[in-house]
Amino acid sequence: MPLETGFFTRANELVCDGVPLSAIAEAEGTPVYVYSAATLRARYRAIDAAFGDYPHRLHYALKANSAFAIARLLREIGSAVDANSIWEIELARKAGFSAADIVFTGVGKTDAELECAVPLGLKAINAESAGELARIEAIASRTGRAARVAIRVNPDIDAGSHPHISTGLNINKFGLPLDQARELFGTIPQRPALTLVAVHVHVGSQITTIDPLRRAAAVAARLSAELSRAGVELEYVDVGGGLGIRYDDRDVASATEYVGALIDEVRTTGLPIVVEPGRAIAGPAGALIARIVDVKPRNAVSEFVVIDAGMTELLRPALYGAFHRIDVVAPRDGTDGGVRQYEGVRQYEIVGPVCESSDVVGRDRTLPRVRVGDLVAIRDAGAYGAAMASNYNRRPLPAEVLVDEGKWRVIRRRQSLDDMLRLELA
Ligand SMILES: Cc1ncc(COP(=O)(O)O)c(C=O)c1O
């Protein structure tokens, strides 16, 4: 195991947990996602440790990255999960999570999903509306076993992140406004097929300051206290996920500050805290490695660098204008066949191969001089990267590699055209 873990430069070359990214790209081709097992563990443990002896449970949000090997790795170190579909639930079960380790969240759970999920006896189904709660109740009544539910409230708090990943304002589709939630809570004592175990909030993702997370936790704590006074015994407070990561040079709240604020707000309820972090665990643990396929003039000061990964492998820049650091895997020393022609830095527009003008991975980046064939690493792509990949332009889903203890292995092989066609009928 190298002393340094994660992605770092050694002998002028970017490595992951000590393994040169160029070696992985050489063997597996590009584009390829590479994950650091050490970073996944460290990120999980940082949040876990910040709770100290305060009772808590981390339910890793599978939506961020549900690679089977990553789900298993996190189970091995004690994580539980937050699943957003019946398929994530089934994946979690196959990865060894028990029903008591799974919370089921998400707007728009279908009847078919609920028919499967309710009999499993999950830790909680986080209901998003009165209608969904009634559907859960009907299924539970039929099966003769009360369903454990949480109710997701929408506290009307601005997460301060990108509008597409803010979920806690009343204009957003998520959860129930407080007045409606209170009304629904009032009905619980008369509904024997429902066991209310928690109040749930989640106000958005990539939240970089503590304030929105603290205020959301305060709302959940206040409602939990009200319920307790009304004689409803809850088991925990679910404050969702949302802690951001450092994509650029701007500061982001630390796990310690985050957890400290949660504990401050929830402690008076006497209840344990459930958190559902996704990005904060998986984001910094992954990089997307791509190869440069073309370099061409753009304007007087910059060139286009076309790489073999784009919005099909990493949608975030096209979808939210998200920023990802881009590094040259092995910057040239300026020598090429004895001619010093690649030294210096240059401004580049780094674009993908997909037939969309929005397929820009990095705008106006200053990098060491590159040329066709060089590798770049798109950093902090472990969350909402591979999980959002698509087959647009018939591009196959990329390979994924996990580096652990200085050794690497493919955890998802590159999709082939045959893999795609297997589902199609002529
Ligand atoms: C209900 C819920 N919990 C947890 C998460 C994970 O969020 P993040 O990856 O920002 O921690 C999400 C994602 O937005 C979510 O919708």
The ligand as a Gaussian input file, in Angstrom:
#p B3LYP/6-31G(d) Opt

LIG

0 1
 C      -33.076000      11.569000      -0.992000
 C      -31.638000      11.691000      -1.329000
 N      -30.739000      11.302000      -0.426000
 C      -29.401000      11.374000      -0.670000
 C      -28.940000      11.881000      -1.860000
 C      -27.455000      11.952000      -2.070000
 O      -27.057000      13.253000      -2.214000
 P      -25.492000      13.602000      -2.252000
 O      -24.886000      12.745000      -3.288000
 O      -25.466000      15.032000      -2.574000
 O      -24.957000      13.317000      -0.877000
 C      -29.843000      12.315000      -2.840000
 C      -29.362000      12.890000      -4.106000
 O      -29.681000      13.956000      -4.495000
 C      -31.237000      12.209000      -2.559000
 O      -32.138000      12.597000      -3.465000

